[in-house]
Structure formats: C-alpha cells, structure tokens
Amino acid sequence: MDNEIKRVYSGSVVDAEFIGSVLADNGIQFLIRNFQEESLVAGWAAGVIQGDASVFVFTEDYDKAMLLLDEINAAETEGE
C-alpha cells in the first residue's frame, strides 16, 4: 500500500465532515485535518481562517474520491 496522501478538499469543517462520511460509506480511508482544533490543542487559538479543514486520502484512492466529490458537486448544482 502506498502511504502517500493527497488533499481532496479544503474548506469548512462541516463540509469536511460530510465529505468524510461519503468517503467512508464508499470504503475510502481518509484523514481530516482540522486546523482550528489543532491550534486549540496546541494552546493557542488561530481564530477563524479560510479553509480551516482539509480532507486527505491515500494516493491510490484519489481518483475514486475525486469522482465522488464531482458527483456531490453535480447534485448540489442541480438542487440550486
């Protein structure tokens, strides 16, 4: 297994959690890096920053994850 990871999303924590649940439902392992939470654990508050969370997947799952995100975006666009 390739241990390299790639970012598939950067933005709000709420959206990152949703994307994580979609990835998990499709058997894709992921990592959410929450920069706000990390700063609090470190003992300082970063404040609200743009793109305060990122979602990463293993390189081997990147293409599948991006297809899922494209489907999510298409569904949101149709709903507008």
DACOR-V242485 format. One record per backbone hydrogen bond with DSSP energy under -0.5 kcal/mol. CO is the residue of the C=O (numbers start at 1). NH is the residue of the N-H. E is the energy in kcal/mol with one decimal. If there is no record, write none. Layout:
BEGIN
co=CO nh=NH e=E
co=CO nh=NH e=E
END
This chain:
BEGIN
co=4 nh=59 e=-2.5
co=6 nh=57 e=-2.3
co=9 nh=55 e=-2.2
co=11 nh=53 e=-1.4
co=12 nh=16 e=-2.2
co=13 nh=17 e=-2.5
co=14 nh=18 e=-2.0
co=15 nh=19 e=-2.8
co=16 nh=20 e=-2.4
co=17 nh=21 e=-1.9
co=18 nh=22 e=-2.0
co=19 nh=23 e=-2.6
co=20 nh=24 e=-2.6
co=21 nh=25 e=-2.3
co=22 nh=26 e=-1.0
co=23 nh=26 e=-0.7
co=23 nh=28 e=-2.7
co=24 nh=27 e=-1.8
co=27 nh=29 e=-0.6
co=29 nh=58 e=-0.6
co=31 nh=33 e=-0.6
co=31 nh=56 e=-2.8
co=32 nh=34 e=-0.7
co=33 nh=35 e=-0.8
co=33 nh=54 e=-2.1
co=34 nh=38 e=-2.3
co=35 nh=39 e=-2.0
co=36 nh=40 e=-1.7
co=37 nh=41 e=-2.3
co=38 nh=42 e=-1.9
co=39 nh=43 e=-0.6
co=39 nh=44 e=-2.7
co=40 nh=43 e=-0.8
co=44 nh=46 e=-0.6
co=47 nh=49 e=-0.6
co=49 nh=52 e=-0.5
co=52 nh=35 e=-1.7
co=52 nh=36 e=-0.9
co=53 nh=11 e=-2.6
co=54 nh=33 e=-3.0
co=55 nh=8 e=-2.9
co=55 nh=9 e=-1.3
co=56 nh=31 e=-2.1
co=57 nh=6 e=-2.8
co=58 nh=61 e=-1.8
co=58 nh=62 e=-0.6
co=59 nh=62 e=-1.1
co=61 nh=65 e=-2.6
co=62 nh=66 e=-2.7
co=63 nh=67 e=-2.0
co=64 nh=68 e=-1.9
co=65 nh=69 e=-2.3
co=66 nh=70 e=-2.3
co=67 nh=71 e=-2.0
co=68 nh=72 e=-2.2
co=69 nh=73 e=-2.6
co=70 nh=74 e=-2.4
co=71 nh=75 e=-2.3
co=72 nh=76 e=-2.3
co=73 nh=77 e=-2.2
co=74 nh=78 e=-2.2
co=75 nh=79 e=-1.5
co=76 nh=80 e=-0.6
co=77 nh=80 e=-0.8
END
